[in-house]
Each structure stands twice: as structure tokens, then as C-alpha cells.
Amino acid sequence: MAKQSAEVVVQGLKKILISEEQELDEEVQAKVEMLIAELQGKKHGSHLHCKDPDARKLDHGFHFFKTNIFDAHPEFFRELAEGQHPKFLVVACSDSRVSPSVVLNFKPGEAFESRNIANMVPQFDRIRHTEIGAVIEYAIKSLQVDNILIMGHSRCGGIERLMKLPDHTQTFDFIDEWVKIGLPAKKKVLQEAGNLPFEEQLTLCEKESVRNSMGNLLTYPFVRDAVVNGTLTLRGGYYDFVNGSFEQWKMCPKPCH
């Protein structure tokens, strides 16, 4: 049954990738056919690892983790195998320089994470952006996290794109529509600091966008209920990797101490 299901998926994918409308040339179609064969398990590339430095990087990275961390703490990982109980949901940027687990020294099991362009949270919508909505819902309803942290950072390419909109010199299929979530933050920065140099506006918008996402979190009924009931704290953070600093703030239904 599983094999038949896989075949259905692959055949559907094949129709999408190789359609009459696309009219792929023979070379491209041959390469797509090869990729589909790999998906079907008809070809295996493990023997190519000796010639693939990126594959070796992954293998060596896992070997270091397995030897120095996993094998060194067997009881800890046995406990994790039974379930996760993170205190934090962290929404961070996909930027390769700002891994929350590295920057904030989270150990496995301490933080449930979601990463996207410019660490944005859209307003509640059952139709659009359901992927991040699912993350937030799972964190609150199933994991019952104590905190949601929106973690912004310096020199964010997503915020820079937001601040430059509309910009027709480069076309993106997804990014421009996504970063528009931060338009209220951009508007506030332009109103209050439109006379400042662009670089300073970017820094202000990087922080204001975090606040905008914190506000958007309150449009999720289950988030709002948890905050009002005092079981959830919304936190904002800003990591400056140029100067090596981290600042944070939080949203409380009562005066924060």
C-alpha cells in the first residue's frame, strides 16, 4: 500500500514537472527524469559521498554531534525520546547567522522553533500562512509553552526588502508578498524617522517589525486567551551580530516587573 501511494505521488509530481505546456528541452527533461527516478528509489547517490564535499560536511557534522553530545549524554536523550516539553516557542529569521539555539544557547528540547524571512508573524487567518499558524497552535495547545519569543536581528535582508518596496528592479515570487506583513512597522518608521539615513531606518524597522509581530500574535484566539490568563508571555528580542548584543522586552496584560 505504501509503495502504491508513493507511486501516485511521484506520478503526480511528474505531470507537474514535465508537462506539455512547459515543453522542456531534451537535456532538462532528462535531468528531471533522473531526479524523479531518485525519488522513486531507483537510483541512490550514497556512493557519491566521497566526491561530494557538502555531503561530507553533513556526515562530519553529525559524527561530531553523535560522538561529543549524543553519546556523551545518553540519559538526557532517552528522556527526550519520551517527549518534548519546551518552555519557549521562538520565531526567528531564516538568516544563517542567527540560529536561536546557538545565540541563546538552547539545549535540545528547550525551544520549539519556527524560522522564516524576517522572523514575521502574520495576523490570524485560517486560509493564508497556515504553516506558521500551525506552529503557533501546536506550541500553545499541545506543548503549552510558557513563552513566545520573536527574535529580530541586525542587517536583515527581509526588512531591507520591505523598506525598499516597491522595487521593480528584482522580481520575487514569494518574498515581497510575505514581507508586506511588516508594512505597519515600515509606516511607523517612515512617519517617525523618515529624515534619518536609510541604515538607521533599517535598524528601527528591524525592531519595530518584532513589535508588529508581537501584536499580530494577539489576533490568534488561543494566544490571546493564554496571555490574558497569565499562562503565556510574549517576548521580543533583537540580536545585533555586528556589536555582539542582545536586547529583549515583553508584553504583559499587567504592569511588567
DAFENKA-V373834 format. One record per pair of residues at least 6 apart in sequence whose ideal C-beta (glycine too) atoms are under 8 Angstrom apart, sorted by the first residue. I is the first residue (numbers start at 1). J is the second residue. D is the distance in Angstrom with one decimal. If there is no record, write none. Layout:
i=I j=J d=D
i=I j=J d=D
This chain:
i=6 j=40 d=7.4
i=7 j=40 d=7.5
i=10 j=36 d=6.2
i=10 j=39 d=5.6
i=10 j=40 d=5.3
i=13 j=36 d=6.7
i=13 j=39 d=7.1
i=14 j=36 d=5.5
i=17 j=32 d=5.2
i=17 j=36 d=7.2
i=18 j=24 d=6.3
i=18 j=29 d=5.9
i=18 j=32 d=5.8
i=18 j=33 d=7.4
i=24 j=32 d=6.8
i=34 j=43 d=7.0
i=37 j=43 d=5.0
i=38 j=44 d=7.7
i=38 j=45 d=6.9
i=45 j=52 d=7.9
i=48 j=55 d=7.3
i=49 j=55 d=4.4
i=49 j=56 d=6.4
i=49 j=59 d=6.8
i=50 j=56 d=7.9
i=70 j=77 d=5.8
i=76 j=108 d=8.0
i=77 j=108 d=7.6
i=80 j=108 d=6.0
i=80 j=109 d=5.0
i=84 j=109 d=5.3
i=84 j=112 d=7.4
i=84 j=143 d=6.8
i=85 j=109 d=6.9
i=85 j=143 d=7.2
i=86 j=109 d=6.2
i=86 j=110 d=5.7
i=86 j=111 d=5.4
i=86 j=112 d=4.6
i=86 j=139 d=7.9
i=86 j=143 d=6.0
i=86 j=145 d=5.8
i=87 j=110 d=6.5
i=87 j=111 d=7.7
i=87 j=145 d=6.2
i=87 j=146 d=4.8
i=87 j=147 d=6.1
i=88 j=106 d=7.5
i=88 j=110 d=6.7
i=88 j=111 d=4.4
i=88 j=112 d=6.9
i=88 j=145 d=6.0
i=88 j=146 d=7.3
i=88 j=147 d=4.8
i=88 j=148 d=7.5
i=88 j=149 d=5.7
i=89 j=111 d=7.5
i=89 j=112 d=4.8
i=89 j=113 d=7.5
i=89 j=114 d=7.1
i=89 j=135 d=7.3
i=89 j=136 d=6.9
i=89 j=139 d=3.9
i=89 j=140 d=7.8
i=89 j=143 d=7.7
i=89 j=145 d=4.8
i=89 j=147 d=7.1
i=89 j=148 d=4.7
i=89 j=149 d=7.2
i=90 j=100 d=4.6
i=90 j=104 d=7.7
i=90 j=106 d=7.7
i=90 j=111 d=5.0
i=90 j=112 d=7.3
i=90 j=113 d=5.0
i=90 j=114 d=7.4
i=90 j=148 d=7.9
i=90 j=149 d=4.8
i=90 j=151 d=5.9
i=91 j=113 d=7.8
i=91 j=114 d=5.1
i=91 j=115 d=7.6
i=91 j=116 d=7.5
i=91 j=119 d=5.4
i=91 j=120 d=7.9
i=91 j=121 d=5.8
i=91 j=132 d=7.6
i=91 j=148 d=7.0
i=91 j=149 d=7.1
i=91 j=150 d=5.0
i=91 j=151 d=6.8
i=91 j=213 d=7.0
i=92 j=98 d=6.1
i=92 j=99 d=7.6
i=92 j=100 d=4.8
i=92 j=113 d=6.6
i=92 j=114 d=7.6
i=92 j=115 d=5.0
i=92 j=119 d=5.2
i=92 j=151 d=4.4
i=92 j=153 d=7.9
i=93 j=115 d=6.4
i=93 j=116 d=7.2
i=93 j=117 d=7.0
i=93 j=118 d=5.8
i=93 j=119 d=4.3
i=93 j=151 d=7.4
i=93 j=152 d=7.3
i=93 j=153 d=5.8
i=93 j=156 d=6.1
i=93 j=158 d=6.8
i=94 j=115 d=4.7
i=94 j=116 d=5.9
i=94 j=117 d=5.9
i=95 j=153 d=6.4
i=95 j=156 d=6.7
i=95 j=157 d=7.1
i=97 j=153 d=7.5
i=97 j=241 d=5.6
i=98 j=151 d=7.2
i=98 j=153 d=4.5
i=98 j=239 d=5.8
i=98 j=241 d=6.8
i=100 j=106 d=6.2
i=100 j=111 d=6.2
i=100 j=113 d=5.9
i=100 j=149 d=7.9
i=100 j=151 d=5.9
i=101 j=111 d=6.7
i=101 j=113 d=7.4
i=103 j=151 d=7.9
i=103 j=239 d=5.5
i=103 j=246 d=7.1
i=104 j=111 d=7.5
i=104 j=151 d=8.0
i=104 j=246 d=7.8
i=112 j=135 d=7.6
i=112 j=138 d=7.8
i=112 j=139 d=5.1
i=112 j=143 d=5.9
i=112 j=145 d=6.3
i=114 j=132 d=5.9
i=114 j=135 d=4.3
i=114 j=136 d=7.7
i=116 j=132 d=6.6
i=116 j=178 d=7.4
i=117 j=157 d=7.9
i=117 j=158 d=4.2
i=117 j=175 d=6.1
i=117 j=178 d=5.7
i=117 j=179 d=6.5
i=118 j=152 d=7.9
i=118 j=156 d=5.6
i=118 j=157 d=7.8
i=118 j=158 d=2.9
i=118 j=159 d=5.3
i=118 j=162 d=6.9
i=118 j=178 d=7.8
i=118 j=179 d=5.8
i=118 j=182 d=6.5
i=118 j=209 d=6.5
i=119 j=150 d=5.9
i=119 j=151 d=5.8
i=119 j=152 d=5.7
i=119 j=153 d=7.6
i=119 j=156 d=7.9
i=119 j=209 d=7.8
i=119 j=210 d=7.2
i=119 j=213 d=7.0
i=120 j=158 d=7.5
i=120 j=178 d=7.0
i=120 j=179 d=7.1
i=120 j=181 d=4.5
i=120 j=182 d=5.9
i=120 j=209 d=6.7
i=120 j=212 d=8.0
i=120 j=213 d=5.5
i=121 j=132 d=6.5
i=121 j=136 d=7.4
i=121 j=150 d=6.5
i=121 j=181 d=7.5
i=121 j=213 d=3.9
i=121 j=214 d=7.8
i=121 j=216 d=4.8
i=121 j=217 d=5.7
i=122 j=128 d=7.0
i=122 j=129 d=4.4
i=122 j=132 d=6.9
i=122 j=181 d=4.8
i=122 j=216 d=6.2
i=123 j=181 d=7.9
i=123 j=216 d=4.8
i=123 j=219 d=4.5
i=124 j=133 d=7.1
i=124 j=216 d=7.8
i=124 j=219 d=4.1
i=124 j=220 d=4.7
i=124 j=221 d=7.2
i=125 j=133 d=7.2
i=126 j=133 d=7.5
i=133 j=220 d=7.3
i=136 j=148 d=7.4
i=136 j=217 d=7.3
i=136 j=220 d=5.9
i=136 j=223 d=6.6
i=137 j=220 d=7.6
i=137 j=222 d=6.5
i=139 j=145 d=4.9
i=139 j=148 d=7.1
i=140 j=220 d=7.8
i=140 j=222 d=4.9
i=140 j=223 d=6.1
i=140 j=226 d=5.9
i=140 j=232 d=7.0
i=141 j=222 d=6.1
i=144 j=231 d=7.6
i=145 j=232 d=7.3
i=146 j=231 d=7.3
i=146 j=232 d=6.6
i=146 j=233 d=6.6
i=147 j=232 d=7.1
i=147 j=233 d=5.0
i=147 j=234 d=7.7
i=147 j=235 d=5.6
i=148 j=217 d=6.2
i=148 j=223 d=7.2
i=148 j=232 d=6.8
i=148 j=233 d=7.7
i=148 j=234 d=5.4
i=148 j=235 d=6.8
i=149 j=235 d=4.4
i=149 j=236 d=7.4
i=149 j=237 d=5.6
i=149 j=248 d=7.8
i=150 j=210 d=4.8
i=150 j=213 d=4.7
i=150 j=214 d=5.7
i=150 j=217 d=7.8
i=150 j=234 d=7.8
i=150 j=235 d=7.3
i=150 j=236 d=5.3
i=150 j=237 d=7.0
i=151 j=210 d=7.6
i=151 j=237 d=4.5
i=151 j=238 d=7.6
i=151 j=239 d=6.3
i=152 j=159 d=8.0
i=152 j=206 d=4.9
i=152 j=207 d=6.1
i=152 j=209 d=6.4
i=152 j=210 d=4.2
i=152 j=236 d=7.4
i=152 j=237 d=6.9
i=152 j=238 d=4.8
i=152 j=239 d=7.3
i=153 j=206 d=6.9
i=153 j=238 d=6.8
i=153 j=239 d=4.5
i=153 j=240 d=7.3
i=153 j=241 d=6.5
i=154 j=203 d=6.9
i=154 j=206 d=6.7
i=154 j=238 d=7.8
i=154 j=239 d=7.1
i=154 j=240 d=4.5
i=154 j=241 d=5.7
i=154 j=242 d=5.3
i=154 j=243 d=7.9
i=155 j=202 d=7.8
i=155 j=241 d=7.5
i=155 j=242 d=6.9
i=156 j=202 d=7.6
i=156 j=206 d=5.2
i=158 j=175 d=7.2
i=158 j=178 d=7.8
i=158 j=179 d=5.3
i=159 j=179 d=7.5
i=159 j=182 d=6.9
i=159 j=202 d=6.0
i=159 j=205 d=5.3
i=159 j=206 d=5.0
i=159 j=209 d=6.0
i=160 j=202 d=5.9
i=161 j=167 d=7.4
i=161 j=172 d=7.8
i=161 j=175 d=6.1
i=161 j=176 d=6.9
i=161 j=179 d=5.4
i=162 j=179 d=4.2
i=162 j=180 d=7.4
i=162 j=182 d=4.9
i=162 j=183 d=7.3
i=162 j=185 d=7.8
i=162 j=186 d=5.6
i=162 j=205 d=6.9
i=162 j=209 d=7.5
i=163 j=186 d=6.0
i=163 j=189 d=7.8
i=163 j=198 d=7.3
i=163 j=201 d=6.3
i=163 j=202 d=6.0
i=163 j=205 d=5.7
i=165 j=176 d=6.4
i=165 j=179 d=7.3
i=165 j=180 d=7.4
i=165 j=186 d=7.9
i=181 j=212 d=7.6
i=181 j=213 d=7.6
i=181 j=216 d=7.4
i=182 j=205 d=7.2
i=182 j=209 d=4.3
i=182 j=212 d=5.9
i=182 j=213 d=7.9
i=184 j=212 d=5.2
i=185 j=205 d=5.5
i=185 j=208 d=4.0
i=185 j=209 d=4.2
i=185 j=211 d=7.1
i=185 j=212 d=4.3
i=186 j=205 d=5.8
i=186 j=209 d=8.0
i=188 j=208 d=5.7
i=189 j=201 d=5.5
i=189 j=204 d=4.8
i=189 j=205 d=4.6
i=189 j=208 d=5.7
i=190 j=201 d=7.4
i=192 j=204 d=8.0
i=193 j=200 d=7.0
i=193 j=201 d=5.9
i=193 j=204 d=5.5
i=194 j=201 d=7.5
i=196 j=204 d=7.6
i=206 j=238 d=6.8
i=207 j=236 d=7.9
i=207 j=238 d=5.4
i=210 j=236 d=4.4
i=210 j=237 d=7.3
i=210 j=238 d=6.5
i=211 j=236 d=6.1
i=214 j=234 d=5.1
i=214 j=235 d=8.0
i=214 j=236 d=5.4
i=214 j=251 d=5.6
i=217 j=223 d=5.0
i=217 j=234 d=5.7
i=218 j=224 d=5.0
i=218 j=227 d=6.9
i=218 j=234 d=7.7
i=223 j=232 d=6.8
i=223 j=234 d=7.8
i=226 j=232 d=3.6
i=227 j=233 d=7.5
i=227 j=234 d=6.2
i=227 j=251 d=7.3
i=227 j=253 d=6.0
i=228 j=253 d=5.6
i=230 j=253 d=7.0
i=233 j=250 d=5.6
i=233 j=251 d=7.4
i=233 j=252 d=6.8
i=234 j=250 d=6.5
i=234 j=251 d=4.1
i=235 j=248 d=6.0
i=235 j=249 d=7.2
i=235 j=250 d=4.6
i=235 j=251 d=7.5
i=236 j=248 d=6.5
i=236 j=249 d=5.0
i=236 j=250 d=7.1
i=236 j=251 d=7.6
i=237 j=246 d=6.4
i=237 j=247 d=7.1
i=237 j=248 d=4.4
i=237 j=249 d=8.0
i=238 j=246 d=7.1
i=238 j=247 d=5.1
i=238 j=248 d=7.5
i=239 j=245 d=7.7
i=239 j=246 d=5.2
i=240 j=246 d=7.3
i=240 j=247 d=7.9
i=250 j=256 d=5.8
